[in-house]
Amino acid sequence: MPFDTFSERLKLVADESLALCKQEWGRNGLGIEIPIAPKIGWQPTFYMKPNRVLMVAVEVGDRLFPDSLRGAAHDIEHYDFPISVYQACAFDIYQHDPHHDRVDALRDHGFGIITVDGSGRAVIQTRAEPLAQHLSQKRLDDVLKPLTPTPTLKVRFRAAYATYCANVGQGLQAAAQIVESMVVCIAGQAERAGVVPPGTSGKDAALIIDDLYPTGLCHNYRAALGGARNFIRQYRNIASHPARTPRAEADRIRNCKTGFLEAARIACELRDLIRGVGYRVLVV
Amino acid sequence: MSDVLKEIAPSKIERNPDNPRIFFRDEEMDTLTASIRRYGIQVPITVYSEGSHFILIDGERRWRCARKLNLKSMPALVRDKPSRLKNILLMFNIHALREQWDYLTIAHKLPDVIELFQKDNSGREPTEAELSELTGLTRGQIRRCGFLLDLPTKYREILEEELALPKQFQKLSEDFFIEMERALKTVQHRVPTAIKNLNSARDALIAKFRNDTIGNITDFRMLSKIATSVKRLGVRETKAREALKSIFDPHSKIGIEQVFAEQFEMKFDERKVIHSADSIYDFLEHSLSDNSTTKASDQLRKSLSRLHRLIERFLKS
């Protein structure tokens, strides 16, 4: 019998959250109280595969953010199948979590939350993206901190982050566009100063960088330009190529996450370059 | 009995249907999971073999953690299959002596032990001492289990639901029911007319405890004192009955402590003072008649003088 090791109360939580998940994601690939894979050190209460590149796994329990989830987060994040993980608990437990500390910890670490009230009504309180995709608000703040004197860039990156949370590929594209527009911004001002020939700023970002190299304008910032060139080459097209296998999708998600963080780092370097050569940061 | 130590996959192990433990609290399990994840399973579980599977005798919490952590195998001592009575008693002796079980857990299984004992002993019921020896529980523990065992199903279910909650959400405890039942038994014995319907009285006391009209489970001892005051203090039965009825009235907002403090506490205190006064009297009389050469200490004289002055004031008032 499924869930027979649970108390009556937790059995209700398990039954109702399972019903909600079936309604939300279907019952394809449903597994109840069986491990996902030997290399993941955690057995969810149940899991399902809504499509060929996503798995949704649910942990039912009264203890919010249990040690088993905490310990398995790394395994799940690096598994060759993108997995969104939810914790299902009684609504009372969710509501009475002191200062919402554990609820916040679950969210910060990328886990979703499902609650079931006494009458059996299940609700998704927080949605979860695949754990490999998760980038916490705190991590984003840390990455964007060096951009502090340039609020426009921070605002642009926050908008890109919102896109990233909903669609990892488009989020990376939005971040890449910020980097590209910074390169165009350098080229536009260099054109007006006669450093590069007119029309340079209309080229692709990679070609602009190639044109900027020999001018000597960015002599002290060659690493920043090189980094931007490499970034454009490496991440530009990731979002455009849909993955065919779960493993490819997991890799794509991880690449997008790395790319997003890389974009923020490169934006900082380019911002320093722009200021260093006496130009202004004009990002559209 | 030949024990063999093996590494067994958790998926090949099944729960023991006779395991008296019914509550596995998530916060306790979480601590154990963290320990096992860091240090592994240090103490093997105990199982017996049944067909292609193994049945747990000891170590259900470790087994649950091993499954949660998706461990490939866990150390287990494999024993011969015991008889059902031995199976239950093994679990009692392994668990109950090692850590405090919930009384309800034990109470659920005691009837099975009694029944199986009767089968082995031509229908004779075990004495409390025999039960204590068999299960490794003290007689006091067995008596406390008895209170829970005698609870009507409805109240046992209320308690079960409560015990399944995480500790911070539990309001009613086993101790609450044990103290309540003990007090109700005393009331039924001493002032039987105070309780028309025992379940209604239980419901009222539970409701009053839930809404804090009854502040503490130790208040039930005052309930017993009210009931015994008729015989011990000569309180009129009608007075005790009315007081008890007001406590059992679900519509009143009267708690046990309030009734006791207003109507009975003074009487009990008086009795205590009378005992103390008698004791002082006996001591002084004995000291005077003894012709003892030993002089009373200055401290005693000082205390008695102070008491003497106060007694005079009290008697004149």
Interface residues (C-beta under 8 A of the other chain):
Chain A: T5 S7 E8 R9 L10 E33 P35 P38 I40 G41 W42 Q43 G61 D62 R63 P66 D67 S68 G71 D92 I93 H96
Chain B: R15 I22 F23 F24 R25 D26 E27 M29 D30 T31 T33 A34 R37 R64 R67 K68 L69 N70 L71 K72 E161 A164 L165 P166 Q168 F169
